[in-house]
Amino acid sequence: MCGEFVRLAGPFNSGAAVGEAGLATANTSTSANVIGRVAAVYVRYNDSPPATTDVTIKALGTSPMAPTYNILVRTSTATAGWFYPRVQVTDTTGGAIASTYDLLPVYDRVNVLIDQANAADSVDVWLLLVS
């Protein structure tokens, strides 16, 4: 990342979960495109979500953008922290290059979903972006 511009985008909040304990859900999308390559994601859990909580952070994929894809998925956990998602690199025929991974590019609105939480739980998400 030497010589590249690094910035922190966020926090992006999921919104307060609505529903029964262990089944509550919420999701919110950014109003503007997030642009860069994702070097890291920080997830902070708010209130007191149970250990069954799922969090999905994804590119929204609204036309004319590329179809939706996940940036980070955390299942059955409520442990905050930094996470470093990567994508497998492919050759020009689309074949995976063994043990070769790179930063995930994003140029889209981002959606933050919390699921299987308790009512009023939420998450805040920051994306460390390289451009």
N, C-alpha and C positions, 0 to 999 in steps of 0.2 A: 504494500500500500504506500510505499515511499513515493512522494511527489504527487500523490493523489489528494483530492479534496475529501475530507471526512466530516460528516455532520450527523447530529442526533436529531431525529424527527420524532415528535410525540410530546407528551403522552397522548395516545389514542385510547379512549375509554370504551369499553363494551356496552356501557349503559347498565342500569340496575336490573338484575335478573328478576323475572316475574314468574311465579308458579309455586308449586308445593316444594317443601324441603327435599333436596336431592334430585329434583326434576326441573328446577327453575332455569330459565334461559333468557338471554338478551344478545343483541348484536347491533353494532353501529358501523357505518362506513365513513371513511374520510370524505370530505366535500371536494377535495382537490387531489390530483394525482400525486403519488409519492414516486420520486424518481431517483434511481441509483442502483447500486449493487449492495445487497444486504450482507454486511459483515457480521452482525450480531443482533440479537433481539433480547430485550429485557422484559420480563413479565412480572408484574406486581399484582398480587391478589388482595382485594379490598374486602372488608367486613370479616366474615369467617367462613369461607367456602369449605365444603367437606372434601375428603380425599377422593371422592367420585368425580370431581370437577374436571371437565374437558374444556380446553381452549383451542380455537382454530383461528389462525391469522392467515388471510389469503388475499391474493389479488382478485378484485371483483369480477373482471372479465366482461364488463359491459361494452358492447359494440361501440366504436370500432376497435377496441382493444383486443388483444389475444384472449382466448378462453381462460376462464378462472383456473388458478393453480394455488396450491398451499405454499405458504412461506414457512409456517411452523405449526405443528399440531402437538399439543400436550394432552395426554389422556390420563384420567384417574389420578390427578395430583393437584395439590394446592401449594406447592413449594415454589416460591419466587426465585428468580435468578436470571443470569445471562445464558443465552443459548446461541449456538453457532451453526445455523442450517447451511448445508452445501448441496449442490446438485452434481450428479455424475456427468463428466464431460464425454461427448460422443465424437466419433470421427465423421467425415463428410458423408458416410453412408448411413449414419444414425446408429452405428454400433457403439456400445459402451466401451470406453477405454478403461481397462482394469485399474482400480485403485487411484483414479484421477478425478478430483473433485474441484469445484470452483464456487465462487460467490454467486448467489441467486440474483439475477437482474429483476428489477421491478420498474414498470412505467405504467401505473394504473392507480385507481382508487383502491384503498385497502380496507378490508372488513375484519372486525374483531368480534368473535363469537365466544360467549361463555355458555356452557350447557351442563346439565346435571348438577347445578349449584343450588344454593338456598336463596329464597327471596331476598332481594336487596344486595346480594353479592355482586361484585363487578371485578374487572381487571383493567389495569392500565398497561399499555404496551409502548415501548420505545424501540425504534429501529435505528441502528448505527449504520449509516449509508456511506458508501464510497462512490465517488463519481470522477 
